[in-house]
Amino acid sequence: MCLAVPGKVIEIFENGGLRMANVDYGGVTHKACVEYVPEIEVGQYTIVHAGFAISILDEEEAQKSFEAWEELIRASREAGIPTDEVGSLPSITSS
């Protein structure tokens, strides 16, 4: 099963004829192809699967996702399930 965390697009550029983006996941940045979501803009949130941005989320949807992840992490810790690899998730800050 694959679970996705929203990432914020911080830069859009072209690479080898493909529209690409740098996507920030709370301080960790990864490159993703944004050809499937050509309308995406810097500052928007996206879900990336296998290196491809597959959807655009508005800020409210992204925040709900972060809150659900935090709830899952908190419940896992309370149940004694190790969450060291999960860590914490970014919060949305207006910029």
C-alpha positions as CSV (number, residue, x, y, z in Angstrom):
1,M,0.0,0.0,0.0
2,C,1.2,3.5,-0.8
3,L,0.4,6.5,1.3
4,A,1.2,10.0,0.1
5,V,2.0,13.2,1.9
6,P,1.4,16.5,0.2
7,G,4.4,18.5,-0.9
8,K,4.7,22.2,-1.7
9,V,6.0,23.2,-5.1
10,I,8.9,25.6,-4.6
11,E,10.3,25.8,-8.1
12,I,9.2,24.8,-11.6
13,F,11.7,24.3,-14.4
14,E,12.4,22.4,-17.6
15,N,14.7,19.4,-17.8
16,G,15.2,17.4,-21.0
17,G,12.0,18.8,-22.5
18,L,9.9,17.9,-19.5
19,R,8.3,20.3,-17.0
20,M,9.7,19.5,-13.6
21,A,9.4,20.9,-10.1
22,N,11.2,20.9,-6.8
23,V,8.7,19.8,-4.2
24,D,9.3,20.5,-0.5
25,Y,8.2,18.0,2.1
26,G,8.9,19.9,5.4
27,G,12.5,20.7,4.6
28,V,13.3,17.7,2.4
29,T,13.2,18.6,-1.3
30,H,12.6,16.1,-4.2
31,K,12.3,16.6,-7.9
32,A,9.0,15.5,-9.6
33,C,7.7,15.6,-13.1
34,V,4.7,17.9,-13.4
35,E,3.6,17.0,-16.9
36,Y,0.4,15.3,-15.6
37,V,-0.6,18.5,-13.9
38,P,0.4,21.3,-16.3
39,E,-1.7,23.9,-14.5
40,I,0.3,23.6,-11.2
41,E,2.1,26.7,-10.0
42,V,4.8,27.5,-7.4
43,G,3.2,27.6,-3.9
44,Q,0.6,24.9,-4.6
45,Y,0.6,21.5,-3.0
46,T,0.7,18.2,-4.9
47,I,0.7,14.5,-4.4
48,V,3.6,12.7,-6.1
49,H,3.7,9.0,-7.0
50,A,6.7,7.4,-8.5
51,G,8.3,10.7,-9.3
52,F,5.2,12.2,-11.0
53,A,2.9,14.8,-9.6
54,I,-0.6,13.3,-10.0
55,S,-2.9,15.8,-8.4
56,I,-3.0,19.3,-7.0
57,L,-4.3,20.1,-3.5
58,D,-5.5,23.4,-2.2
59,E,-4.0,24.6,1.1
60,E,-7.1,23.4,3.1
61,E,-6.9,19.9,1.7
62,A,-3.1,19.7,2.4
63,Q,-3.7,20.9,6.0
64,K,-6.3,18.2,6.5
65,S,-3.9,15.6,5.2
66,F,-1.1,16.8,7.6
67,E,-3.5,16.7,10.5
68,A,-4.6,13.1,9.7
69,W,-0.9,12.1,9.5
70,E,-0.2,13.7,12.8
71,E,-3.1,11.9,14.4
72,L,-1.9,8.6,13.0
73,I,1.6,9.2,14.3
74,R,0.3,10.2,17.7
75,A,-2.0,7.1,17.9
76,S,0.9,4.9,16.8
77,R,3.2,6.3,19.5
78,E,0.5,5.8,22.1
79,A,0.1,2.2,21.0
80,G,3.8,1.7,21.3
81,I,4.4,1.3,17.6
82,P,7.8,2.8,16.6
83,T,7.5,5.9,14.5
84,D,11.1,7.0,14.3
85,E,11.1,6.6,10.5
86,V,8.0,8.6,10.1
87,G,9.0,11.6,12.2
88,S,6.8,14.6,12.1
89,L,5.1,16.3,9.1
90,P,5.3,19.9,8.0
91,S,2.6,22.4,8.9
92,I,1.3,24.8,6.5
93,T,2.4,28.4,7.0
94,S,1.1,31.2,4.8
95,S,3.8,32.9,2.8
